[in-house]
Amino acid sequence: MSAAIVLTLPTSYAFAADNLSLSAGADGSSKAGGTSYGNVRDGDTSTYWAPASTTGYVSVKWSSATTVSSAVIRQASGGGSITGWRVLNADSGAVLTSGSGSPSSISFASTALKKLTFEITAASSAPRIAEFETYAAGGGTTPTTSPTASPSPTGGGTGTPTGTWPTSTGSVSVSGTISVSGTFDGGMKTYCCIGDGSQSESQDPMFEIANGGTLQNVIIGSPAGDGVHCKGTCTIKNVWWNDIGEDAATFQGAGGGTSYVIGGGARSGSDKTFQHNGNGTVSISGFYLSGSGKLYRACGNCSSSYQRNVKIDNVLLNDVDMVAGINTNWGDTATITRVTLTNSASAVVCGQYKGVAKGSEPSYLGEGWNNANCKVTKSDITYK
């Protein structure tokens, strides 16, 4: 196995300029020794706030009403795993959204308020919150269920996909897996290469993203090994695969929550593009795919069986066999909207399978439309 290359962020790095927390104050409930509420809005991922126990809350606040519709929670290493959380309008006490598992990007109805609270309702031990970023709105036509997307060097990452491939700004030689924690911005350089270009699942990934991490503005060269591995919830923003190889990305986190693919594209795959082995939800928006079997597949014979969910919106797919494959016997769901299919007149939109134990092959049950598992209507699909 190749040695891992660990890339860490500097103690202070540039967050998106529209992060409202950078100009806010902060307070909270309790705090562990040596931590501070202000650490969640200082742009420094080496500092953090932690509650004195497994529960607690931290807030960002402004002197006048500020409109907020999304938040990003960045956790520091060494803390406990969050298993329950809420986001509240602290002015009124209203719950804006809630969830289970470790959150990363959170969206909610746009609200004008002076104080926003992130509350931890359950955790394995005291979590460490490095940053509580807040944003007014998402970018372009990205769905409101997606996190805010900051501009990329090429202007990509959000909006309606066109099929135009980005121009590389340079090359980076890769000899082993690159471990990503926090946010890794590749500046639209091409990272190459790892693996042998085969369909072997024993290959190392080129990038391995830690829970809550973000990989953005990267072109992945060929061969790319086993692509990108997401160990918990993650965000993959404006990432382009020159050749899918085995899989473009595999989502492995079993702690619930939502992982996001925003913008970007991939080409030249023979089977799956996004493989979902863990649980929770994968949200794919603004993505372009050309020449592949499936855009998304919920694993049908992994060692652990879960209910898995996928949300697909505003994607352009060329020469594909299937948009999404899910396992109806495990309660999987696929919510599919605004899909354009080119050179794919016979493509299955929502393929239904019967998931099985590891070592067997799942059986195909047929295509589903507008039912409990396949939440898609024919008006959601445009053929060209």
C-alpha positions as CSV (number, residue, x, y, z in Angstrom):
1,M,0.0,0.0,0.0
2,S,1.3,3.4,-0.8
3,A,2.4,5.8,1.9
4,A,-0.1,8.5,2.8
5,I,0.6,12.1,2.1
6,V,-1.0,14.2,4.9
7,L,-1.9,17.8,3.9
8,T,-2.9,20.0,6.7
9,L,-4.3,23.5,6.6
10,P,-2.3,26.4,8.0
11,T,-3.6,27.6,11.4
12,S,-5.3,30.5,9.7
13,Y,-6.6,30.2,6.1
14,A,-8.9,32.1,3.8
15,F,-12.6,31.3,4.3
16,A,-15.2,32.4,1.8
17,A,-15.5,36.2,1.9
18,D,-19.2,35.9,2.4
19,N,-18.8,33.9,5.7
20,L,-21.0,36.1,8.0
21,S,-19.5,34.7,11.2
22,L,-16.2,36.5,10.6
23,S,-17.9,39.8,11.5
24,A,-20.0,38.4,14.3
25,G,-19.7,38.0,18.1
26,A,-20.2,34.7,19.9
27,D,-21.4,33.2,23.1
28,G,-22.8,29.9,24.3
29,S,-23.7,27.6,27.2
30,S,-20.8,25.9,28.8
31,K,-17.2,25.6,27.6
32,A,-14.4,23.1,28.4
33,G,-11.2,24.4,29.9
34,G,-8.9,26.2,27.5
35,T,-11.6,26.8,24.9
36,S,-13.5,29.9,23.9
37,Y,-16.8,30.8,22.1
38,G,-14.9,33.2,19.9
39,N,-12.8,30.4,18.5
40,V,-15.8,29.3,16.3
41,R,-15.7,32.5,14.2
42,D,-12.0,33.4,14.1
43,G,-11.0,31.7,10.8
44,D,-8.5,29.6,12.7
45,T,-9.0,25.8,12.6
46,S,-6.4,25.1,15.2
47,T,-8.6,26.7,17.9
48,Y,-12.0,25.5,18.9
49,W,-14.9,25.6,21.4
50,A,-16.0,22.4,23.2
51,P,-18.9,22.1,25.7
52,A,-18.1,21.0,29.3
53,S,-20.1,17.8,28.6
54,T,-21.6,15.9,25.7
55,T,-24.2,18.6,25.2
56,G,-24.2,22.3,24.9
57,Y,-24.6,25.2,22.4
58,V,-22.6,27.9,20.8
59,S,-24.0,31.0,19.0
60,V,-22.9,33.7,16.6
61,K,-24.6,37.1,16.9
62,W,-24.8,40.4,15.1
63,S,-25.7,43.9,16.2
64,S,-28.5,44.1,13.7
65,A,-30.8,41.6,11.9
66,T,-28.8,39.5,9.4
67,T,-30.3,37.2,6.9
68,V,-28.9,33.6,7.1
69,S,-29.9,30.5,5.2
70,S,-27.0,28.0,5.7
71,A,-24.2,27.1,8.0
72,V,-21.0,25.0,7.8
73,I,-19.7,23.2,11.0
74,R,-16.0,22.4,10.9
75,Q,-14.9,20.0,13.7
76,A,-11.4,19.8,15.1
77,S,-9.8,16.4,15.6
78,G,-9.7,14.8,19.0
79,G,-13.3,15.5,20.1
80,G,-16.3,13.3,20.4
81,S,-18.7,12.4,17.6
82,I,-22.0,14.4,17.4
83,T,-25.0,12.1,17.2
84,G,-27.8,14.8,17.5
85,W,-28.0,18.5,16.8
86,R,-30.3,21.5,16.2
87,V,-29.9,24.9,14.6
88,L,-32.1,27.6,16.3
89,N,-33.2,31.1,15.7
90,A,-32.0,32.4,19.1
91,D,-34.2,35.5,18.8
92,S,-37.4,33.5,18.9
93,G,-36.2,30.0,20.0
94,A,-37.6,28.5,16.8
95,V,-35.8,25.3,15.5
96,L,-34.7,26.0,12.0
97,T,-33.4,22.5,11.3
98,S,-32.1,19.4,13.2
99,G,-30.4,16.2,12.4
100,S,-28.5,13.2,13.6
101,G,-24.8,12.3,13.0
102,S,-21.9,14.7,12.5
103,P,-23.1,17.7,10.5
104,S,-21.0,19.6,8.0
105,S,-23.1,21.7,5.6
106,I,-26.5,22.7,6.9
107,S,-29.3,24.6,5.0
108,F,-32.6,26.0,6.3
109,A,-35.2,28.5,5.4
110,S,-33.7,32.0,4.9
111,T,-34.2,33.9,8.2
112,A,-33.4,37.4,9.4
113,L,-32.1,37.3,12.9
114,K,-29.6,38.7,15.3
115,K,-28.4,35.4,16.8
116,L,-28.0,31.9,15.4
117,T,-27.4,28.9,17.7
118,F,-25.8,25.5,17.0
119,E,-26.9,23.1,19.7
120,I,-25.4,19.7,20.3
121,T,-28.1,17.5,21.8
122,A,-26.1,14.2,21.9
123,A,-22.5,13.1,21.4
124,S,-20.1,10.3,22.3
125,S,-18.0,12.8,24.3
126,A,-17.4,16.5,24.2
127,P,-17.1,17.5,20.5
128,R,-14.7,20.2,19.3
129,I,-16.2,22.9,17.0
130,A,-13.4,24.7,15.2
131,E,-15.6,26.9,13.0
132,F,-19.3,27.8,12.9
133,E,-19.5,29.5,9.4
134,T,-22.8,31.2,8.4
135,Y,-23.9,32.3,4.9
136,A,-26.8,34.4,3.5
137,A,-27.6,32.1,0.5
138,G,-26.3,29.4,-1.8
139,G,-24.7,30.2,-5.1
140,G,-26.3,30.3,-8.5
141,T,-29.0,27.7,-9.1
142,T,-27.7,25.3,-6.5
143,P,-30.6,23.7,-4.7
144,T,-31.4,25.1,-1.2
145,T,-30.6,21.7,0.3
146,S,-26.9,22.2,-0.7
147,P,-24.3,24.1,1.2
148,T,-23.1,27.5,0.1
149,A,-20.6,27.2,-2.7
150,S,-17.9,29.8,-2.9
151,P,-16.6,30.8,-6.4
152,S,-13.9,28.6,-8.0
153,P,-10.9,29.9,-9.9
154,T,-12.7,29.1,-13.1
155,G,-16.1,30.2,-12.0
156,G,-17.4,26.7,-11.9
157,G,-18.9,24.7,-9.0
158,T,-22.5,25.9,-9.2
159,G,-25.1,26.6,-11.8
160,T,-26.4,24.6,-14.7
161,P,-23.8,22.2,-16.1
162,T,-22.8,22.8,-19.8
163,G,-20.5,19.9,-20.5
164,T,-17.5,22.3,-20.9
165,W,-14.4,20.8,-19.4
166,P,-12.2,23.2,-17.3
167,T,-8.6,24.2,-18.2
168,S,-5.9,23.0,-15.9
169,T,-3.8,25.6,-14.2
170,G,-0.8,23.2,-13.6
171,S,0.2,19.7,-12.6
172,V,0.9,18.1,-9.2
173,S,2.6,14.7,-9.0
174,V,0.9,12.3,-6.6
175,S,2.7,9.2,-5.3
176,G,0.2,8.2,-2.6
177,T,-3.1,8.9,-1.0
178,I,-3.6,12.6,0.0
179,S,-5.4,12.9,3.3
180,V,-7.7,15.9,3.5
181,S,-9.1,17.5,6.7
182,G,-10.8,20.9,6.8
183,T,-10.8,22.4,3.3
184,F,-8.4,21.5,0.5
185,D,-8.5,23.8,-2.5
186,G,-6.5,22.5,-5.5
187,G,-6.6,25.8,-7.5
188,M,-7.8,23.8,-10.6
189,K,-4.5,22.0,-10.9
190,T,-4.4,18.4,-12.2
191,Y,-3.4,15.8,-9.6
192,C,-1.9,12.7,-11.2
193,C,-1.5,9.8,-10.8
194,I,-2.1,6.7,-8.6
195,G,-3.2,3.1,-9.3
196,D,-3.3,1.1,-12.5
197,G,-6.5,2.4,-14.1
198,S,-8.2,-1.0,-13.7
199,Q,-11.6,-1.9,-12.0
200,S,-9.8,-3.4,-9.0
201,E,-11.4,-2.2,-5.7
202,S,-8.1,-2.9,-3.9
203,Q,-6.5,0.3,-5.2
204,D,-5.8,3.2,-2.9
205,P,-7.8,6.4,-3.4
206,M,-6.1,9.5,-4.6
207,F,-7.9,11.7,-2.0
208,E,-9.2,10.6,1.4
209,I,-11.5,13.2,3.0
210,A,-12.0,13.2,6.8
211,N,-15.4,13.7,8.4
212,G,-16.6,17.2,7.7
213,G,-13.9,17.9,5.1
214,T,-14.2,19.7,1.8
215,L,-12.3,18.9,-1.5
216,Q,-12.7,21.6,-4.1
217,N,-11.3,23.0,-7.3
218,V,-9.4,19.9,-8.4
219,I,-8.8,18.1,-11.6
220,I,-8.0,14.4,-11.1
221,G,-5.8,12.9,-13.7
222,S,-5.7,9.3,-15.0
223,P,-5.1,6.8,-13.5
224,A,-6.8,7.9,-10.3
225,G,-6.8,4.7,-8.3
226,D,-10.0,4.3,-6.4
227,G,-10.8,8.0,-6.8
228,V,-12.0,9.8,-3.7
229,H,-13.0,8.3,-0.4
230,C,-15.3,10.2,1.9
231,K,-14.8,8.8,5.5
232,G,-17.8,10.6,7.1
233,T,-19.9,13.4,5.7
234,C,-18.0,15.6,3.2
235,T,-18.3,18.1,0.4
236,I,-16.8,17.6,-3.1
237,K,-17.1,20.9,-4.9
238,N,-16.0,21.6,-8.5
239,V,-13.9,18.4,-8.8
240,W,-13.3,16.9,-12.3
241,W,-12.3,13.4,-13.1
242,N,-10.5,13.0,-16.4
243,D,-11.1,9.3,-16.2
244,I,-13.4,7.7,-13.6
245,G,-11.4,4.5,-13.4
246,E,-12.9,2.2,-10.7
247,D,-15.2,4.8,-9.0
248,A,-15.0,8.6,-9.0
249,A,-15.9,8.7,-5.3
250,T,-17.0,6.3,-2.6
251,F,-19.0,7.5,0.4
252,Q,-18.2,5.4,3.4
253,G,-19.4,7.3,6.5
254,A,-21.8,5.4,8.8
255,G,-22.7,8.3,11.1
256,G,-25.7,9.6,9.1
257,G,-25.8,13.1,7.7
258,T,-25.5,14.4,4.2
259,S,-22.5,14.5,1.8
260,Y,-22.5,16.9,-1.1
261,V,-21.3,16.8,-4.7
262,I,-21.6,20.3,-6.1
263,G,-20.6,21.1,-9.7
264,G,-17.7,19.4,-11.4
265,G,-17.8,16.5,-13.8
266,A,-16.4,13.1,-14.7
267,R,-15.9,11.0,-17.9
268,S,-14.8,7.6,-19.2
269,G,-16.2,5.2,-16.7
270,S,-17.4,1.7,-17.2
271,D,-19.6,1.2,-14.1
272,K,-20.4,3.4,-11.2
273,T,-19.5,7.1,-10.7
274,F,-20.5,7.6,-7.1
275,Q,-20.6,4.6,-4.9
276,H,-22.5,4.8,-1.6
277,N,-21.3,2.2,0.9
278,G,-22.2,3.9,4.2
279,N,-25.5,5.3,5.3
280,G,-27.1,8.8,5.3
281,T,-27.7,10.9,2.2
282,V,-25.6,11.9,-0.9
283,S,-26.7,15.1,-2.6
284,I,-25.5,15.6,-6.2
285,S,-26.2,18.9,-8.0
286,G,-24.8,20.8,-10.9
287,F,-22.8,17.8,-12.1
288,Y,-21.8,16.8,-15.6
289,L,-21.1,13.1,-16.5
290,S,-20.1,11.6,-19.9
291,G,-19.7,8.0,-20.7
292,S,-20.4,5.9,-17.6
293,G,-22.7,3.1,-16.4
294,K,-24.4,4.8,-13.4
295,L,-24.2,8.2,-11.9
296,Y,-25.0,6.8,-8.4
297,R,-25.3,3.3,-6.9
298,A,-26.3,2.5,-3.3
299,C,-24.2,-0.6,-2.5
300,G,-26.3,-3.7,-2.8
301,N,-23.9,-6.2,-1.3
302,C,-21.6,-4.5,1.2
303,S,-20.6,-6.0,4.5
304,S,-23.1,-3.7,6.3
305,S,-26.6,-3.1,5.0
306,Y,-28.1,0.3,5.5
307,Q,-30.9,2.5,4.3
308,R,-29.3,5.0,1.9
309,N,-30.7,8.1,0.2
310,V,-29.7,10.1,-2.8
311,K,-30.8,13.5,-4.0
312,I,-30.0,14.4,-7.6
313,D,-30.8,17.8,-9.1
314,N,-29.7,19.9,-12.1
315,V,-27.4,17.4,-13.7
316,L,-26.3,16.8,-17.4
317,L,-25.6,13.2,-18.2
318,N,-24.3,12.0,-21.6
319,D,-24.1,8.4,-22.7
320,V,-25.0,6.7,-19.5
321,D,-27.0,3.5,-18.6
322,M,-28.6,4.5,-15.3
323,V,-29.1,7.7,-13.3
324,A,-29.4,6.0,-9.9
325,G,-29.6,2.5,-8.5
326,I,-31.1,1.9,-5.1
327,N,-32.1,-1.1,-2.9
328,T,-35.8,-1.0,-2.2
329,N,-35.8,-3.8,0.3
330,W,-33.6,-1.7,2.6
331,G,-35.8,1.4,2.2
332,D,-33.4,3.4,0.0
333,T,-34.8,6.5,-1.7
334,A,-33.8,8.5,-4.8
335,T,-35.2,12.0,-5.2
336,I,-34.4,13.1,-8.8
337,T,-35.2,16.4,-10.4
338,R,-34.0,18.5,-13.4
339,V,-32.0,15.8,-15.2
340,T,-31.0,16.2,-18.8
341,L,-30.0,13.0,-20.7
342,T,-28.1,13.2,-24.0
343,N,-27.3,10.1,-26.1
344,S,-29.0,8.1,-23.4
345,A,-32.5,7.4,-24.8
346,S,-32.7,4.0,-23.2
347,A,-31.1,4.9,-19.8
348,V,-32.9,3.8,-16.7
349,V,-33.6,6.7,-14.4
350,C,-34.3,5.0,-11.1
351,G,-33.2,1.4,-11.0
352,Q,-34.6,-0.7,-8.2
353,Y,-32.6,-3.6,-6.8
354,K,-32.9,-6.2,-4.0
355,G,-29.9,-5.8,-1.7
356,V,-28.2,-9.0,-0.5
357,A,-25.5,-10.0,1.9
358,K,-21.8,-9.6,1.0
359,G,-20.7,-12.4,-1.4
360,S,-23.9,-12.5,-3.4
361,E,-25.1,-10.3,-6.3
362,P,-28.2,-8.1,-5.9
363,S,-31.1,-8.8,-8.2
364,Y,-32.6,-6.1,-10.5
365,L,-36.3,-5.5,-9.9
366,G,-37.0,-2.9,-12.6
367,E,-37.3,0.8,-13.1
368,G,-39.4,2.8,-10.6
369,W,-41.3,6.0,-11.2
370,N,-43.0,8.3,-8.6
371,N,-43.2,5.7,-5.8
372,A,-42.1,5.5,-2.2
373,N,-38.5,4.7,-3.3
374,C,-38.1,6.4,-6.6
375,K,-39.3,10.0,-6.1
376,V,-39.1,11.1,-9.7
377,T,-41.7,11.9,-12.5
378,K,-41.1,11.7,-16.2
379,S,-41.5,15.5,-16.4
380,D,-38.3,15.7,-14.3
381,I,-36.3,14.2,-17.2
382,T,-35.3,15.9,-20.4
383,Y,-34.0,13.9,-23.4
384,K,-31.9,15.4,-26.0
